[in-house]
Amino acid sequence: MRRLAVFLASSTGHDPAHTELAAAVGTELARRGIGLVYGGGRSGLMGTVADSALKAGGEVIGVMPRSMVEREWAHEGVTRLVLCDSMHERKALMAEYADAFVALPGGLGTLEEIFEVWSWRQLGFHAKPVGFLDAGGFWTPLLGALRGLADSGFLPSATLDDLAVAPDLDGLLMALEERLRGGAEPAHGENWR
Ligand code: AMP
């Protein structure tokens, strides 16, 4: 894996453990030589993961719509800040740069981003693996709700099983690598736009 897209909160949340987790992820990705692709923000967990990856000498690619940069939300110190015109374009570009996608703790934006790439994988628009870093059981309630969708017959069990979930980054990266190795070709090509 050359680059990993990380979706995570633009705020810090209430528990300092989330900031510690984001910092540890940034450092570890840099240590492993895996580039970080993220939304380009300077605040919250987004800023923390970027800062720690940069501090450890890693590559950090931020992708952000111009309108957000004008609001001074961008991290100015990233290796490469890619500007775009819309949120749609931002997600498409992040998806192009990354080899896999993971969610760290976050809110609506994080969920929207990870669910989009996961549903597109289900549809065969790409073959890049998707995962949740379930540190401290943060995502366990959501994963339970997803199991409920599967039990209702709206979410194929195969789709749920396809999701990489681990309580630590090491386990999550292993699960993603496993899916990359066994990866099927995308049914509809790599055109994200
Ligand atoms: P959330 O999980 O709701 O904090 O969403 C994270 C995502 O929200 C980011 O990828 C951005 O799309 C967006 N976002 C909201 N506020 C900001 C901000 N101040 N700086 C950067 N991105 C933000």
Boltz pocket constraint, residues with backbone or C-beta under 6 A from the ligand:
constraints:
  - pocket:
      binder: B
      contacts: [[A, 8], [A, 9], [A, 10], [A, 11], [A, 39], [A, 40], [A, 41], [A, 42], [A, 43], [A, 46], [A, 68], [A, 73], [A, 74], [A, 105], [A, 106], [A, 107], [A, 108], [A, 109], [A, 110], [A, 111]]
      max_distance: 6.0
